Structure formats: C-alpha cells, structure tokens
Amino acid sequence: MLLKLASSRKILFFGGKGGVGKTTVSAATALAAADQGKNVLLVSTDPAHNLGHLFDRRIGPKPVKLASGLDGLELDPEKTVDRHLEEVTAALRRMMPAHLSGEIDKHMELSRDAPGMQEAAMLERIAEVIEQASDYDLVVFDTAPSGHTARLMALPEMMSAWTEGLIKRRDKADSFSAVLKSLARDSSVGANALGDEPAQQDQDRESRIRRLLNRRKQRFAGLRDALSDAGKTGFVIVLAAERLPVLETIELHAQLVRAGVDVAGLVVNKRLPDGLQGFLAERKSQEDIHLATLNDSLGQVTRQDLQLAPADVLGVDALRAFASQF
C-alpha cells in the first residue's frame, strides 16, 4: 500500500497518536520512493523532531541530503512563529505610518501567544514548502500528534475564508473613504483634510495591503485545493494495535474527512508476529480485539500491518530493511 501511494501521489501526510512510529514509517516510505528513482523531500512538522536521530545527522529548516534522491528538513514551531511574526511586523511597518511602529511591536508581541498562532504560522510554512517543492516528485510530511494535526488540516479553509473576509471589509472601507473624500472635495475642504498624509501615500499603502492580503489568500486557497485533491494528496494514519491509538484513529479519520482531506490508508505499526506463546500470545489476542474495533469503524479504508522490528530502526540501512515489508 505505502509504495503504491508513494508512486501515485505528490504529497503524503503521516499522522497519528504520539509514539506509534509515524517518523519511522514516513521516513521509510520516503526512502523507499527515493530508491525507486523519485526525487523526494521529507519534512517534519512535529515539535519533538526525530528525523535527525533517525538518520543520525543534524537536520534543520533548510533541505539537507539524507540519501540519494532524498532530502529532509525540520520545521521548528517556535522558530516558525518567530519568522512569521518578523515577516508580518516588517510588512506592517512598511504599510503603516512611522509613528505607529510602537503599537505594531506591542500588538505582535501579544499575538505570539494567541490561540492558533503556532498552527497558523506552521500552516503558512507548509504552504510555502509545497509551493517551492516543484523540483520534487514527492513531498512526505511527518506531522505532530493527532490533535495538533487535525486542527492544522482544517485551517486552510478557515484561513482562506478569513482572508477573503478581510479583503471584502477593505473594499467596503475603501468605498466609504472614497465617498468622504468626494464630499471633502465638493465642499472645497481639500483632499488632505481627512488625514495627515498625502492622498498618494494613502493609495500606495492601500495597494500594499491589498497585495499582501491577496497573496495570503492565494497561498491558503492553493493549500486548501492541494489538501482536498485526492489525486494529489493523501493522509496516512499510523497507529498501534492498542485501545487508545485505535480510538484516536477513528476520531482523527472523522476530523480529516470533515476537513475534506482524503485518508488514503491506515498503517498498523509494531504488530506482534504469529506463533507466540504465553504472555506475548495474550498480547497478540488483545491486538486482534482492538483491530476488530478498528475494522468495524474503518473497514473500508485500505490498511497495511507492519511487524514489530527486533531492534531499533536507526539509519538508512535499517530503514531500508524496515521498508521491505511495504
């Protein structure tokens, strides 16, 4: 299933409950696709990055080569927020009068801890990565645990609608301002009586604001379209054959479907092998019970089971051995 998805989709997201092996499965899939001749970008959006540990090398916010045909990068949420706020602050400083710079800084500092700020900043960075990934045949995202990822997948639609609302409100404000200026001219008050700055500076500022809003609108709309295109993008939920991961998978699936994201498959990781005795045999029977619950709810979703590895999966050779199950 995983190799088929890697060959048929442009973008794959891997998500699920923390600790189920999302990073291992996503990295092995990316490496296997690269070994088949694809040019692949592997991206971690999980605050607890494990890519560097998995490949035993330092990975940062810029692509680094992990293997032939495979590049990797890690998006740090805190640094992403910092970069996002710096860019927004710089844009506002260019657009607003100089005497308001202190207010801009104060507002941006308060915004740092606002609900949804980290998700919005990460979302824009993901959109940017996808926009700039035209040289890659496949982009694989190793995402944060379920709750964070579900919110992230639902954001493009909301952010696109929110930005569209801002543009419409600016249109109304522009119309009202035009009426006031017309009245001022008709009453011979003068075009600059409604503001301290020349009319041309006002127009330039409005033009910059409009360009910024339209660029953000296009970026979010593009990401929304990419996420909802089942022929291009798929989401793979990784889980363990345990009660809580199964229940969380059922909930995550429903959230993704509501967000318009195609759940392309389920990967049950760390399965115990057959033929066990004693305690492990009992654990195996518990797995079957939990997977029956999964099948009752999501039996229509393609599923692949992967056996528990006898040792930690670390390094390119171990990832290739792990991917042999695919």
N, C-alpha and C positions, 0 to 999 in steps of 0.2 A: 504493500500500500504506500509506504513512505517514498520509495523510489519512483513509483508511478506519479505521485503528487509532485515530487521534485522535478519531474520531466514535463508535467502538463501545466504547472502554474508558474507565474512570475514572482509572486510574493507568498510566503508561508509564515504564519504566526504560530508559535508554540506556546501554550499556556496551561495552567492548572494549579492545583494546590501546591504550596511550598514543600520541597523535599521529595517530590515524586520522580525527579530526574529529567526535568524539562531541558536543562542545559546539555546534558549528555545526549539526549535524543535529538535535539535540534542541531547540535554540533556534528553528530554522526551523520545525520541526513545531509547537512551542508557539505561535509567532506566526501560522502559517497557521490553526491551530484557532481562535485568538482572532479572526482576520479573518473567520472563518465564523460568528462570533457566540457562541462559547463563552467562558466566564469561566475563564481558565487561570492556574495557578500553576507557574512554572518554578523548580526547586530544584537547586542544585549541591551535591554532596557530595564533589567532587574537591578534595583538598588544594591542588592547583595551579589555583585558580579562574580561569576565563577569561570568565565571563559579563560581568563589569564591563568588560573590554577589548572584548568583542564588541559590547556596547551603548553603549560609550563613556560610562559613568557609574558612580558608586560604588554598589555593592550590598553589603548586609550581612546580618545574621542575622534581620532583620525585612523583611517584604514591601515592595517598592517598585514603583511603576508603571513598566513598561518600554514599554508601548504600550497602546492602547485594548483593554481586555479581558485584558491580560497583566500579571501581577505576577511579580517574581522575588526570590529570596533565596539567600544562600550560607551553607552550614553549615560553619564552620571546625572541623576535627577537634580542634585543640588547645583552642580555646575551648569546644567541646562537652564535652571531657573535664573542663575546669575547672568548667563549670557542673554537670556530672553529679556530680563529687566534692563540690562545695559542697552540692548538694541531699542527697546521701547522708549527708554529715557532719552537716548540720543535723538530718536525720531521726534519726540515731543519737544525737545529743546530747539530743534530746527523749525518746528511749526508754530510754537507759542512765543509770545513776547518775552524778551530777556528778563524783565522784572518778575516773571512768574517761575523762574528756574528753581527757586527755593521751594515753592509749592509742589512743583513736579517731583523733586527729590523726596519730599515728605510723603507724597502720595505713593511713589514707587516703593519706598521702604515699608509702608503699611501694607502694600499689595503682596509683599514677599510671602507672608504667612496667611494670605487669604485662602479660603477653601477653594480647591480646584486649581490653584496656581501651578502646582507641580505637574498636574495632569495636562493642563493647557500648554505649558512650556514643552513638555515631553511630546505632546501631540504635534506641535509645530515642528519640532526637531525630526520626528518620524516622517512627517510630510516632506521635509527638506531632504532627508536621506533618500526617500523614494524618488523625488524629483531628480536628484543628482545621480541616481543609480542606473542611468541608461546604458552604461558600459557593461552592466552585469546581466547575465541570463536569469539569475535567481537571487532574490533577497530573502534571507531567513532571519526572522526575529525571535529571539529568546526573551520572553516577556516576564514581567513581575507576577507574583501570585494572583490567583483568580479575581479577587475583589477589585484590585487596582486595574487589572487588565480589562475587566468588564466595563468599568467606568470609562476607560480610555477608548474602547471601541465604540461607545455610544456618543462620545464627544464631537466627532466631526459633523454630524447632523446638527447638533445644538450650536456649535461654534459658527457653522455656516449660516444658520438662521439668525443668530445673534448679530453677526457682522452685517448681514443683509438689513436687519432692523436699524443698525447704526447708520447705514448709508441712506435709508429712507428718511430717518429723522434729520439727517444733514440736509437732504433735499428739501424737506419742509422748512427747516431753519433758513436755508438759502432763499427760498421763495419769500418768506416773511421779511428777511433782511432786504431783499430787493424792493419790496413794497415800501418799507420805511425809507430807503434811500431815494426812491422815486418821489415820495411825499416831501422829503427834505429838499430835493432839487426844485420841486414845484413851488415850494414856499420860500425859495431863494435862501434857505438856511445854509446850504453848502454841503458838498458831498462828504466832507470830513467831520461834520458836526456830530456824527453818530459814533465816532471812535477817535482815538488819539493817533492812529497810524494812517498813512495814506491809503486810499482805496486799492491801489495796485498791490500793496503789501498784503492786504486782506485777501485779495483774489489769489495771490500766489500761495498764501497759507492754506486757503480752502482747497486749492488744486493739489497741494502736497498731501493733505489729509485724505482727500478722495482717492488719490493714487495708492496710499498706504492701505486704506480700507478695502479697496478693490483687489489689491494684491493678496491680502489676507483672505478675502472671500474666495478668490480663485484657488488659493492653496488648500483651504479647508474643503471646498467643493471638490477639488481634484482628489483629495484623500478619501472623502466620502464615496466618490464614484469608484475609486480603486478598491476600497474595502467591500463594497456591495457588488462588485463584479466577480461572480463565482467562477468565471472562466479564467480570471487573472489571479485572484486571491483566495486562499483557503486558510482556515484556522484549525489547528490540530490540538486537541485537548489530551494532555498526558496525565495519567493517574496511576495509582497503585490499587491493587485488588483488596482494598480495605474499606470499611464502612464510611468514614468521613470523606476520603477522596472521591468515592462513588457518589455520595450525596451532593458534594460540592460540584462535581462534574455535571450532574443533572441540572443543577441550578445555573451553572455557567453556560451550559448549552442553551437554556431558555433565554438568558440575558443576551447572548450573542445573536440568536435568531431574532429577538426583538429589535436589536440594533442593525439588522439587515446584513449580518456577516455570515458567510457560508461556513458551517462546521464540516470540514472535509473529511475528518476522521478522528477516531479515538485510538490512543496508544496506551495499553495497559502494561506498564513497565514493572520490572522486578518480579515477574511470575516465578513461583517455585516449580521445579521440574516434577514430572510424574515419577511414580515408583518409590516414593519416600516412605519411611516408617516412623512410628511413634509420634513424638511432638510435632515434627515437621509435616507428617501426614495429616494431623489435625489442622494445622495451619493451612494446608492445601485445601482441605474441605471447607474451611472458612472463606478462602478466596472464591471458591465456586458459589457459595451462598451470596456473597456480595456482588459477584458478577452476574448472577441471576437477576438481582435487583437492577443492575445497570441495563441488562438486556431487556427487561420489562419496559423500561422507560425510553431507552435509546437503541433498541434493537435494529432500527432502520439505518443507523449510522455505521459506516464501514469501520471495522475495528481490527487492530493488529496487537497481538500479545508478544512481549519480549521477555525472555527469561532473565532471571537474576544472574548477573555476572559473578564468577567465582572470586574476582579480585576487583579493586577499584579501577574504573576506566579513566586512565590518565595518559595523555599523549596521543599522537597521531596514529601509531600502530595499534594501540588499544581501541581507539575509536573505529578504526577500520575493521578490527575483529568484531566489535560490537555490532557494526553495521552489516555484517554478513548475515544477520538474522532478517534483514529487510527483504 
